[in-house]
Amino acid sequence: MFQLLLNGLAMGAIYALIALGLLQIFNAVRIVNFAQGQLLMVGAYMGLAGSAHFQMPMWMTYGVTFAAMAILGLVFMLVAYYPLRGKPFYLVILTTIAVGIVLENLVLIIFGPLPQSVPSPFGSAHWNVGELVVSKHVVFIFATTAALLLVQWWFLMHTRFGRMVQATSQDMEMARLVGVRVHRTVAVAFMLGAMLAGAGGLLVAPLFLADPAMGSALGLKAFVVSVIGGFGNLYGAVIAGLLLGLIEALVAGYISSNFRDAFAFVLLVAFLFVRPQGMFGEKQSERV
Amino acid sequence: MHVLPLRFLIGAAAACAAATGAYAQGAASCPNPIPIALTTPLTSGVALLGIQAKLGVEHAIGEINAAGGVGGKTFKLSIEDATGSGPNALNSMNRLMEGKPVVLFSSMISPHIFTQNDAIKNGETPVLVAGTNAQLMKQGNPWLIRMHVHDGQLADAVPRYIVETLKKSKPAILVVADDYGLGASKGLQAAFDKLGVKPVAVESYGLNDKDMTAQLTKIKTSGADIILLWGRPGDVAIVLKQRKALGIELPVIGNPSTVAATTVANLTPEESDGAYGIGGMLPQVGTNQKALAFAKDVLERTKVPPDNFGVGYRDAMYMVKDVIEKVGCDRAKIRDSLRALKDWQGLMISYSADKEGELAHTMGIYRNKGKVTEQIGVIKAGSN
């Protein structure tokens, strides 16, 4: 039972981590980036290239990955968002899906279809606590998710740039009128969103292997988590992520593993019907 | 000096002329180049399987053309990406049929082949496949021929091996939740039932799932004495990793994915050690020098280690070449010859057609010793 709960929480922390990247972009431009999973996959392959192909030390691999993901986030914004700003939101969403497919196929062409393992800074080290097996890498994921949540919250609430992001998100024109450099703010939000996805890729690849299709399922789960937590709400996403991980583990453990994925999406539909603002979201009225 | 009798020389020359004439006669009905087609997933989550068909057929065609082709005519291969979806697999087959290939290869993804079934019938072109669903050849499609062992054969062989050879009586079944895994799970449970053994756990995971720890934890507490694992190399590697991470020391046996080079490459020696696999033949393993050379050459050219499917498609292309040499490019004659094949020797096994168009009946038994995979036996379908 405790092992099941621990495994569920570990998976939940991963969902939450991916959702944090999704929300970074959403909180700036109110657009759901459906390529967030594919950005995570690119981060995983950056880790693979750095550690396995170029034999870099782990700290350098992480540093290079963050830098490359920031650039990719900027390019992503220029391709998927910038040309369509001001157009109906669904066009941007469709473009993010298209860019995600392009990223997936590019990685397939460059690295091939075979899954490949990415080393963890902790190897396969673990602690045995009675019957429980606690992987050090999983604890690292918990710690990183918690740290990123705090940093992101502090950034949004306590920095000038964070307030500019919030202002841009609430009313782009008004923000521009009061002197916010909107394009620069949006660009930084995309760069940070991609960097968070890169962090997710570096952290999950040692557990799951890197493969070109790894992002789609994880990206969808991050979307589910964001809806359940209340879109835009950081701590809501983390709590919803942990909750979803736990529920999935318990469903697989005590009902049937066949229903594990189905249950997550039934939960999504149920929230959309009953409480579309999510657990911690507030009801919003449409701007006229 | 030893002088050959004149009569012998004349006889040998006549035999050579007759043989060449026969080949030329076979190939005379063929266009030049001879069109061959292949539809297989080269993108999507099943691309790591689909790529095996491409590298197997391409390797064989490369060798055959370099050796002069058939009667001086070379093969030309057209390839379409079936992606991971049935409709795309069907569309790709329809597009390839428009090019009038003399033989078409489809993939190892059974749902794709079920979708393509009518197009195959209407196209009246022999189609060689490696889809492993046992029901695939029971559709009564005379143009369909399978060159790989199927789940029905494995579902019979693996439980018998577990019970009779490994002496285990509490198996836990863990499969990927798609047509491949769930179909196998039913067959495995039925076979265990015949042996008087009831699995202590029957679990599955989604095709794109990355976390199988809940299922493994359940198996750990079920009292199982062996895990029977059925999946693709990518997800099987994750299961073996997570098994070790959870401290589960139960032996694992499964389809060839548990011992495939693509799986073992992603595991540590501890994660890989002790896993058994039963299924199509793996070219990297054993002492067959031709198979080892094939595996080495493909890996060098494509950076992808060939597996049981790669060998199957390579053999199937050579079969096609031999048949065309004999009967030419009439599609019905090619089909009939392939369906009448007896004891045709491939790279690692001998192929004989049965009345349903099944060509392969031999499986290898493999075991990982650390990261090294060893062949520990061979099973003929229907016998252990």
Interface residues (C-beta under 8 A of the other chain):
Chain A: Q3 L4 N7 G8 A10 M11 E104 N105 L108 G112 P113 L114 P115 Q116 S117 S124 H126 N128 V133 S135 V204 L207 F208 L209 D211 P212 A213 M214 S216 A217 L218 E248 A249 L250 A252 G253 S257 N258 R260 D261
Chain B: L42 T43 S44 G45 A47 L48 G50 I51 A177 E203 S204 Y205 G206 N208 D209 K210 D211 T213 A214 Q215 T217 K218 K220 P233 G234 A237 I238 K241 Q242 K244 A245 L246 G247 T262 A265 N266 L267 T268 E270 E271 K303 V304
